[in-house]
Amino acid sequence: MLLLHTTHILQPLNVGCFQPLKWYHSSCLDWAARSGSKDINKADFMATLEQIQR
């Protein structure tokens, strides 16, 4: 839980740190859908992350 009126302080983290991760996650889901996978978990994401970065 965040303290009141602190989200504006943390907002740069969303753009600087988490935006690339969101992009890779989206790419991983796209790759999984194209390969016929119906479910993806954290282990699958980490395994496919190396393939996506190429």
mmCIF file of the N, C-alpha and C atoms, coordinates in Angstrom:
data_MODEL
# 
_entry.id   MODEL 
# 
loop_
_atom_site.group_PDB 
_atom_site.id 
_atom_site.type_symbol 
_atom_site.label_atom_id 
_atom_site.label_alt_id 
_atom_site.label_comp_id 
_atom_site.label_asym_id 
_atom_site.label_entity_id 
_atom_site.label_seq_id 
_atom_site.pdbx_PDB_ins_code 
_atom_site.Cartn_x 
_atom_site.Cartn_y 
_atom_site.Cartn_z 
_atom_site.occupancy 
_atom_site.B_iso_or_equiv 
_atom_site.pdbx_formal_charge 
_atom_site.auth_seq_id 
_atom_site.auth_comp_id 
_atom_site.auth_asym_id 
_atom_site.auth_atom_id 
_atom_site.pdbx_PDB_model_num 
ATOM 1   N N  . MET A 1 1  ? 0.845  -1.173  0.000   1.00 0.00 ? 1  MET A N  1 
ATOM 2   C CA . MET A 1 1  ? 0.000  0.000   0.000   1.00 0.00 ? 1  MET A CA 1 
ATOM 3   C C  . MET A 1 1  ? 0.893  1.240   0.000   1.00 0.00 ? 1  MET A C  1 
ATOM 4   N N  . LEU A 1 2  ? 0.539  2.203   -0.809  1.00 0.00 ? 2  LEU A N  1 
ATOM 5   C CA . LEU A 1 2  ? 1.313  3.437   -0.903  1.00 0.00 ? 2  LEU A CA 1 
ATOM 6   C C  . LEU A 1 2  ? 0.741  4.501   0.023   1.00 0.00 ? 2  LEU A C  1 
ATOM 7   N N  . LEU A 1 3  ? 1.618  5.346   0.479   1.00 0.00 ? 3  LEU A N  1 
ATOM 8   C CA . LEU A 1 3  ? 1.169  6.475   1.278   1.00 0.00 ? 3  LEU A CA 1 
ATOM 9   C C  . LEU A 1 3  ? 0.391  7.446   0.399   1.00 0.00 ? 3  LEU A C  1 
ATOM 10  N N  . LEU A 1 4  ? -0.485 8.189   1.011   1.00 0.00 ? 4  LEU A N  1 
ATOM 11  C CA . LEU A 1 4  ? -1.262 9.165   0.255   1.00 0.00 ? 4  LEU A CA 1 
ATOM 12  C C  . LEU A 1 4  ? -0.351 10.213  -0.382  1.00 0.00 ? 4  LEU A C  1 
ATOM 13  N N  . HIS A 1 5  ? -0.694 10.621  -1.574  1.00 0.00 ? 5  HIS A N  1 
ATOM 14  C CA . HIS A 1 5  ? 0.000  11.696  -2.299  1.00 0.00 ? 5  HIS A CA 1 
ATOM 15  C C  . HIS A 1 5  ? 1.470  11.377  -2.586  1.00 0.00 ? 5  HIS A C  1 
ATOM 16  N N  . THR A 1 6  ? 1.805  10.110  -2.827  1.00 0.00 ? 6  THR A N  1 
ATOM 17  C CA . THR A 1 6  ? 3.191  9.763   -3.165  1.00 0.00 ? 6  THR A CA 1 
ATOM 18  C C  . THR A 1 6  ? 3.330  9.159   -4.558  1.00 0.00 ? 6  THR A C  1 
ATOM 19  N N  . THR A 1 7  ? 2.231  8.917   -5.239  1.00 0.00 ? 7  THR A N  1 
ATOM 20  C CA . THR A 1 7  ? 2.340  8.266   -6.539  1.00 0.00 ? 7  THR A CA 1 
ATOM 21  C C  . THR A 1 7  ? 3.049  9.142   -7.566  1.00 0.00 ? 7  THR A C  1 
ATOM 22  N N  . HIS A 1 8  ? 2.946  10.449  -7.460  1.00 0.00 ? 8  HIS A N  1 
ATOM 23  C CA . HIS A 1 8  ? 3.631  11.328  -8.409  1.00 0.00 ? 8  HIS A CA 1 
ATOM 24  C C  . HIS A 1 8  ? 5.144  11.224  -8.268  1.00 0.00 ? 8  HIS A C  1 
ATOM 25  N N  . ILE A 1 9  ? 5.620  10.864  -7.084  1.00 0.00 ? 9  ILE A N  1 
ATOM 26  C CA . ILE A 1 9  ? 7.058  10.695  -6.864  1.00 0.00 ? 9  ILE A CA 1 
ATOM 27  C C  . ILE A 1 9  ? 7.541  9.415   -7.542  1.00 0.00 ? 9  ILE A C  1 
ATOM 28  N N  . LEU A 1 10 ? 6.713  8.389   -7.529  1.00 0.00 ? 10 LEU A N  1 
ATOM 29  C CA . LEU A 1 10 ? 7.094  7.096   -8.083  1.00 0.00 ? 10 LEU A CA 1 
ATOM 30  C C  . LEU A 1 10 ? 6.823  6.977   -9.578  1.00 0.00 ? 10 LEU A C  1 
ATOM 31  N N  . GLN A 1 11 ? 6.119  7.906   -10.159 1.00 0.00 ? 11 GLN A N  1 
ATOM 32  C CA . GLN A 1 11 ? 5.738  7.817   -11.565 1.00 0.00 ? 11 GLN A CA 1 
ATOM 33  C C  . GLN A 1 11 ? 6.936  7.701   -12.523 1.00 0.00 ? 11 GLN A C  1 
ATOM 34  N N  . PRO A 1 12 ? 8.055  8.382   -12.295 1.00 0.00 ? 12 PRO A N  1 
ATOM 35  C CA . PRO A 1 12 ? 9.198  8.198   -13.210 1.00 0.00 ? 12 PRO A CA 1 
ATOM 36  C C  . PRO A 1 12 ? 9.690  6.755   -13.278 1.00 0.00 ? 12 PRO A C  1 
ATOM 37  N N  . LEU A 1 13 ? 9.487  5.975   -12.216 1.00 0.00 ? 13 LEU A N  1 
ATOM 38  C CA . LEU A 1 13 ? 9.875  4.566   -12.258 1.00 0.00 ? 13 LEU A CA 1 
ATOM 39  C C  . LEU A 1 13 ? 9.064  3.809   -13.289 1.00 0.00 ? 13 LEU A C  1 
ATOM 40  N N  . ASN A 1 14 ? 7.816  4.186   -13.456 1.00 0.00 ? 14 ASN A N  1 
ATOM 41  C CA . ASN A 1 14 ? 6.953  3.518   -14.431 1.00 0.00 ? 14 ASN A CA 1 
ATOM 42  C C  . ASN A 1 14 ? 7.496  3.697   -15.839 1.00 0.00 ? 14 ASN A C  1 
ATOM 43  N N  . VAL A 1 15 ? 7.998  4.856   -16.148 1.00 0.00 ? 15 VAL A N  1 
ATOM 44  C CA . VAL A 1 15 ? 8.520  5.134   -17.486 1.00 0.00 ? 15 VAL A CA 1 
ATOM 45  C C  . VAL A 1 15 ? 9.942  4.618   -17.639 1.00 0.00 ? 15 VAL A C  1 
ATOM 46  N N  . GLY A 1 16 ? 10.789 4.883   -16.666 1.00 0.00 ? 16 GLY A N  1 
ATOM 47  C CA . GLY A 1 16 ? 12.206 4.551   -16.795 1.00 0.00 ? 16 GLY A CA 1 
ATOM 48  C C  . GLY A 1 16 ? 12.542 3.102   -16.549 1.00 0.00 ? 16 GLY A C  1 
ATOM 49  N N  . CYS A 1 17 ? 11.922 2.493   -15.567 1.00 0.00 ? 17 CYS A N  1 
ATOM 50  C CA . CYS A 1 17 ? 12.286 1.130   -15.178 1.00 0.00 ? 17 CYS A CA 1 
ATOM 51  C C  . CYS A 1 17 ? 11.331 0.074   -15.712 1.00 0.00 ? 17 CYS A C  1 
ATOM 52  N N  . PHE A 1 18 ? 10.061 0.327   -15.612 1.00 0.00 ? 18 PHE A N  1 
ATOM 53  C CA . PHE A 1 18 ? 9.092  -0.718  -15.908 1.00 0.00 ? 18 PHE A CA 1 
ATOM 54  C C  . PHE A 1 18 ? 8.590  -0.710  -17.347 1.00 0.00 ? 18 PHE A C  1 
ATOM 55  N N  . GLN A 1 19 ? 8.763  0.361   -18.080 1.00 0.00 ? 19 GLN A N  1 
ATOM 56  C CA . GLN A 1 19 ? 8.290  0.410   -19.465 1.00 0.00 ? 19 GLN A CA 1 
ATOM 57  C C  . GLN A 1 19 ? 8.965  -0.647  -20.340 1.00 0.00 ? 19 GLN A C  1 
ATOM 58  N N  . PRO A 1 20 ? 10.291 -0.812  -20.256 1.00 0.00 ? 20 PRO A N  1 
ATOM 59  C CA . PRO A 1 20 ? 10.903 -1.880  -21.064 1.00 0.00 ? 20 PRO A CA 1 
ATOM 60  C C  . PRO A 1 20 ? 10.384 -3.268  -20.682 1.00 0.00 ? 20 PRO A C  1 
ATOM 61  N N  . LEU A 1 21 ? 10.171 -3.489  -19.385 1.00 0.00 ? 21 LEU A N  1 
ATOM 62  C CA . LEU A 1 21 ? 9.649  -4.776  -18.941 1.00 0.00 ? 21 LEU A CA 1 
ATOM 63  C C  . LEU A 1 21 ? 8.241  -5.008  -19.486 1.00 0.00 ? 21 LEU A C  1 
ATOM 64  N N  . LYS A 1 22 ? 7.418  -3.965  -19.512 1.00 0.00 ? 22 LYS A N  1 
ATOM 65  C CA . LYS A 1 22 ? 6.074  -4.082  -20.079 1.00 0.00 ? 22 LYS A CA 1 
ATOM 66  C C  . LYS A 1 22 ? 6.148  -4.433  -21.558 1.00 0.00 ? 22 LYS A C  1 
ATOM 67  N N  . TRP A 1 23 ? 7.097  -3.833  -22.267 1.00 0.00 ? 23 TRP A N  1 
ATOM 68  C CA . TRP A 1 23 ? 7.246  -4.110  -23.694 1.00 0.00 ? 23 TRP A CA 1 
ATOM 69  C C  . TRP A 1 23 ? 7.660  -5.565  -23.907 1.00 0.00 ? 23 TRP A C  1 
ATOM 70  N N  . TYR A 1 24 ? 8.627  -6.051  -23.127 1.00 0.00 ? 24 TYR A N  1 
ATOM 71  C CA . TYR A 1 24 ? 9.070  -7.438  -23.255 1.00 0.00 ? 24 TYR A CA 1 
ATOM 72  C C  . TYR A 1 24 ? 7.953  -8.407  -22.880 1.00 0.00 ? 24 TYR A C  1 
ATOM 73  N N  . HIS A 1 25 ? 7.170  -8.067  -21.871 1.00 0.00 ? 25 HIS A N  1 
ATOM 74  C CA . HIS A 1 25 ? 6.066  -8.929  -21.476 1.00 0.00 ? 25 HIS A CA 1 
ATOM 75  C C  . HIS A 1 25 ? 5.029  -9.013  -22.591 1.00 0.00 ? 25 HIS A C  1 
ATOM 76  N N  . SER A 1 26 ? 4.725  -7.881  -23.194 1.00 0.00 ? 26 SER A N  1 
ATOM 77  C CA . SER A 1 26 ? 3.781  -7.870  -24.312 1.00 0.00 ? 26 SER A CA 1 
ATOM 78  C C  . SER A 1 26 ? 4.309  -8.700  -25.481 1.00 0.00 ? 26 SER A C  1 
ATOM 79  N N  . SER A 1 27 ? 5.585  -8.564  -25.760 1.00 0.00 ? 27 SER A N  1 
ATOM 80  C CA . SER A 1 27 ? 6.191  -9.350  -26.842 1.00 0.00 ? 27 SER A CA 1 
ATOM 81  C C  . SER A 1 27 ? 6.158  -10.839 -26.525 1.00 0.00 ? 27 SER A C  1 
ATOM 82  N N  . CYS A 1 28 ? 6.373  -11.178 -25.274 1.00 0.00 ? 28 CYS A N  1 
ATOM 83  C CA . CYS A 1 28 ? 6.347  -12.572 -24.851 1.00 0.00 ? 28 CYS A CA 1 
ATOM 84  C C  . CYS A 1 28 ? 4.947  -13.150 -25.016 1.00 0.00 ? 28 CYS A C  1 
ATOM 85  N N  . LEU A 1 29 ? 3.931  -12.388 -24.631 1.00 0.00 ? 29 LEU A N  1 
ATOM 86  C CA . LEU A 1 29 ? 2.559  -12.853 -24.795 1.00 0.00 ? 29 LEU A CA 1 
ATOM 87  C C  . LEU A 1 29 ? 2.207  -13.018 -26.265 1.00 0.00 ? 29 LEU A C  1 
ATOM 88  N N  . ASP A 1 30 ? 2.687  -12.095 -27.095 1.00 0.00 ? 30 ASP A N  1 
ATOM 89  C CA . ASP A 1 30 ? 2.452  -12.194 -28.529 1.00 0.00 ? 30 ASP A CA 1 
ATOM 90  C C  . ASP A 1 30 ? 3.117  -13.448 -29.088 1.00 0.00 ? 30 ASP A C  1 
ATOM 91  N N  . TRP A 1 31 ? 4.356  -13.691 -28.676 1.00 0.00 ? 31 TRP A N  1 
ATOM 92  C CA . TRP A 1 31 ? 5.092  -14.869 -29.129 1.00 0.00 ? 31 TRP A CA 1 
ATOM 93  C C  . TRP A 1 31 ? 4.386  -16.147 -28.680 1.00 0.00 ? 31 TRP A C  1 
ATOM 94  N N  . ALA A 1 32 ? 3.907  -16.164 -27.437 1.00 0.00 ? 32 ALA A N  1 
ATOM 95  C CA . ALA A 1 32 ? 3.215  -17.346 -26.916 1.00 0.00 ? 32 ALA A CA 1 
ATOM 96  C C  . ALA A 1 32 ? 1.923  -17.603 -27.687 1.00 0.00 ? 32 ALA A C  1 
ATOM 97  N N  . ALA A 1 33 ? 1.203  -16.545 -28.004 1.00 0.00 ? 33 ALA A N  1 
ATOM 98  C CA . ALA A 1 33 ? -0.040 -16.702 -28.754 1.00 0.00 ? 33 ALA A CA 1 
ATOM 99  C C  . ALA A 1 33 ? 0.231  -17.235 -30.159 1.00 0.00 ? 33 ALA A C  1 
ATOM 100 N N  . ARG A 1 34 ? 1.287  -16.767 -30.776 1.00 0.00 ? 34 ARG A N  1 
ATOM 101 C CA . ARG A 1 34 ? 1.619  -17.217 -32.129 1.00 0.00 ? 34 ARG A CA 1 
ATOM 102 C C  . ARG A 1 34 ? 2.114  -18.661 -32.150 1.00 0.00 ? 34 ARG A C  1 
ATOM 103 N N  . SER A 1 35 ? 2.735  -19.093 -31.042 1.00 0.00 ? 35 SER A N  1 
ATOM 104 C CA . SER A 1 35 ? 3.255  -20.463 -30.992 1.00 0.00 ? 35 SER A CA 1 
ATOM 105 C C  . SER A 1 35 ? 2.222  -21.456 -30.483 1.00 0.00 ? 35 SER A C  1 
ATOM 106 N N  . GLY A 1 36 ? 1.023  -20.979 -30.136 1.00 0.00 ? 36 GLY A N  1 
ATOM 107 C CA . GLY A 1 36 ? -0.047 -21.872 -29.733 1.00 0.00 ? 36 GLY A CA 1 
ATOM 108 C C  . GLY A 1 36 ? -0.179 -22.084 -28.241 1.00 0.00 ? 36 GLY A C  1 
ATOM 109 N N  . SER A 1 37 ? 0.630  -21.413 -27.458 1.00 0.00 ? 37 SER A N  1 
ATOM 110 C CA . SER A 1 37 ? 0.541  -21.541 -26.003 1.00 0.00 ? 37 SER A CA 1 
ATOM 111 C C  . SER A 1 37 ? -0.679 -20.784 -25.490 1.00 0.00 ? 37 SER A C  1 
ATOM 112 N N  . LYS A 1 38 ? -1.379 -21.364 -24.546 1.00 0.00 ? 38 LYS A N  1 
ATOM 113 C CA . LYS A 1 38 ? -2.561 -20.714 -24.006 1.00 0.00 ? 38 LYS A CA 1 
ATOM 114 C C  . LYS A 1 38 ? -2.329 -20.128 -22.625 1.00 0.00 ? 38 LYS A C  1 
ATOM 115 N N  . ASP A 1 39 ? -1.258 -20.542 -21.966 1.00 0.00 ? 39 ASP A N  1 
ATOM 116 C CA . ASP A 1 39 ? -0.970 -20.058 -20.623 1.00 0.00 ? 39 ASP A CA 1 
ATOM 117 C C  . ASP A 1 39 ? 0.517  -19.773 -20.519 1.00 0.00 ? 39 ASP A C  1 
ATOM 118 N N  . ILE A 1 40 ? 0.849  -18.671 -19.888 1.00 0.00 ? 40 ILE A N  1 
ATOM 119 C CA . ILE A 1 40 ? 2.255  -18.332 -19.682 1.00 0.00 ? 40 ILE A CA 1 
ATOM 120 C C  . ILE A 1 40 ? 2.424  -17.885 -18.239 1.00 0.00 ? 40 ILE A C  1 
ATOM 121 N N  . ASN A 1 41 ? 3.457  -18.414 -17.597 1.00 0.00 ? 41 ASN A N  1 
ATOM 122 C CA . ASN A 1 41 ? 3.732  -18.037 -16.215 1.00 0.00 ? 41 ASN A CA 1 
ATOM 123 C C  . ASN A 1 41 ? 5.084  -17.331 -16.143 1.00 0.00 ? 41 ASN A C  1 
ATOM 124 N N  . LYS A 1 42 ? 5.520  -17.023 -14.941 1.00 0.00 ? 42 LYS A N  1 
ATOM 125 C CA . LYS A 1 42 ? 6.773  -16.276 -14.777 1.00 0.00 ? 42 LYS A CA 1 
ATOM 126 C C  . LYS A 1 42 ? 7.965  -17.044 -15.335 1.00 0.00 ? 42 LYS A C  1 
ATOM 127 N N  . ALA A 1 43 ? 7.996  -18.338 -15.118 1.00 0.00 ? 43 ALA A N  1 
ATOM 128 C CA . ALA A 1 43 ? 9.110  -19.147 -15.619 1.00 0.00 ? 43 ALA A CA 1 
ATOM 129 C C  . ALA A 1 43 ? 9.144  -19.133 -17.144 1.00 0.00 ? 43 ALA A C  1 
ATOM 130 N N  . ASP A 1 44 ? 7.971  -19.235 -17.771 1.00 0.00 ? 44 ASP A N  1 
ATOM 131 C CA . ASP A 1 44 ? 7.908  -19.169 -19.233 1.00 0.00 ? 44 ASP A CA 1 
ATOM 132 C C  . ASP A 1 44 ? 8.379  -17.813 -19.744 1.00 0.00 ? 44 ASP A C  1 
ATOM 133 N N  . PHE A 1 45 ? 7.961  -16.761 -19.049 1.00 0.00 ? 45 PHE A N  1 
ATOM 134 C CA . PHE A 1 45 ? 8.370  -15.412 -19.447 1.00 0.00 ? 45 PHE A CA 1 
ATOM 135 C C  . PHE A 1 45 ? 9.886  -15.271 -19.394 1.00 0.00 ? 45 PHE A C  1 
ATOM 136 N N  . MET A 1 46 ? 10.481 -15.736 -18.306 1.00 0.00 ? 46 MET A N  1 
ATOM 137 C CA . MET A 1 46 ? 11.939 -15.619 -18.166 1.00 0.00 ? 46 MET A CA 1 
ATOM 138 C C  . MET A 1 46 ? 12.657 -16.474 -19.218 1.00 0.00 ? 46 MET A C  1 
ATOM 139 N N  . ALA A 1 47 ? 12.086 -17.610 -19.559 1.00 0.00 ? 47 ALA A N  1 
ATOM 140 C CA . ALA A 1 47 ? 12.705 -18.481 -20.560 1.00 0.00 ? 47 ALA A CA 1 
ATOM 141 C C  . ALA A 1 47 ? 12.632 -17.869 -21.955 1.00 0.00 ? 47 ALA A C  1 
ATOM 142 N N  . THR A 1 48 ? 11.549 -17.184 -22.261 1.00 0.00 ? 48 THR A N  1 
ATOM 143 C CA . THR A 1 48 ? 11.404 -16.615 -23.600 1.00 0.00 ? 48 THR A CA 1 
ATOM 144 C C  . THR A 1 48 ? 12.008 -15.219 -23.714 1.00 0.00 ? 48 THR A C  1 
ATOM 145 N N  . LEU A 1 49 ? 12.342 -14.610 -22.610 1.00 0.00 ? 49 LEU A N  1 
ATOM 146 C CA . LEU A 1 49 ? 12.903 -13.263 -22.628 1.00 0.00 ? 49 LEU A CA 1 
ATOM 147 C C  . LEU A 1 49 ? 14.182 -13.201 -23.449 1.00 0.00 ? 49 LEU A C  1 
ATOM 148 N N  . GLU A 1 50 ? 15.010 -14.217 -23.350 1.00 0.00 ? 50 GLU A N  1 
ATOM 149 C CA . GLU A 1 50 ? 16.261 -14.239 -24.121 1.00 0.00 ? 50 GLU A CA 1 
ATOM 150 C C  . GLU A 1 50 ? 15.981 -14.291 -25.617 1.00 0.00 ? 50 GLU A C  1 
ATOM 151 N N  . GLN A 1 51 ? 14.970 -15.034 -26.032 1.00 0.00 ? 51 GLN A N  1 
ATOM 152 C CA . GLN A 1 51 ? 14.627 -15.134 -27.445 1.00 0.00 ? 51 GLN A CA 1 
ATOM 153 C C  . GLN A 1 51 ? 14.049 -13.825 -27.973 1.00 0.00 ? 51 GLN A C  1 
ATOM 154 N N  . ILE A 1 52 ? 13.300 -13.116 -27.138 1.00 0.00 ? 52 ILE A N  1 
ATOM 155 C CA . ILE A 1 52 ? 12.680 -11.871 -27.563 1.00 0.00 ? 52 ILE A CA 1 
ATOM 156 C C  . ILE A 1 52 ? 13.726 -10.781 -27.783 1.00 0.00 ? 52 ILE A C  1 
ATOM 157 N N  . GLN A 1 53 ? 14.761 -10.753 -26.972 1.00 0.00 ? 53 GLN A N  1 
ATOM 158 C CA . GLN A 1 53 ? 15.774 -9.705  -27.041 1.00 0.00 ? 53 GLN A CA 1 
ATOM 159 C C  . GLN A 1 53 ? 16.614 -9.797  -28.296 1.00 0.00 ? 53 GLN A C  1 
ATOM 160 N N  . ARG A 1 54 ? 16.588 -10.878 -28.993 1.00 0.00 ? 54 ARG A N  1 
ATOM 161 C CA . ARG A 1 54 ? 17.407 -11.035 -30.209 1.00 0.00 ? 54 ARG A CA 1 
ATOM 162 C C  . ARG A 1 54 ? 16.862 -10.282 -31.367 1.00 0.00 ? 54 ARG A C  1 
# 
